Amino acid sequence: MTPPNNTYPLQTLVGVGVLLIGLGLAAGALTIPSAAGYGGVGPNFLPWLVALSLLVCSGFIIWESRSGGFRAMDESADGPQPYWPGFAWMSAGLLANAALITTIGFIFSCTLCFVLAVQGLKGAEGRNDRGPAALLKDTLIGMAIAAPVFWMFTQFLAINLPGLTSTGWL
């Protein structure tokens, strides 16, 4: 048996990273009001649930890495390799959505997120249909998904989402 300490420092680092994300989410949840709404739970319920789940998972990851490493990992390096350009496309989509949602509104920022994510997924599949026609098709599909979601939240549920205009329809 291998010694338990400092045997798998990168695996321990993953656990510490999850711990820091959980602590960051918990710190953010502290700033959300806890007034109970529909169903008896407040808007901070879900962030607290996710933060606590991440903290518990980080404890298990750190314990596992410090007591012999991730035992069930495959030793083979011949498996599927990560497709980093796809990761970059999807990350760009999420970051653009977060950065632009209050500027260009929910519908257009979510459409942009969808289009960028699709570019990453197409690349991961090895597809080359990335011309103007495919881009237009992806944009229309993204709008067909984002617009009804926006309208459902703003018009039917009376939940304010960032819009491009003050009418609640765009």
Secondary structure by P-SEA (a helix, b strand, c coil): ccccccccaaaaaaaaaaaaaaaaaaaaaaaccccccccccccaaaaaaaaaaaaaaaaaaaaaaaacccccccccccccccaaaaaaaaaaaaaaaaaccccccaaaaaaaaaaaaaaaaaaaaccccccaaaaaaaaaaaaaaaaaaaaaaccccccccccccccccc
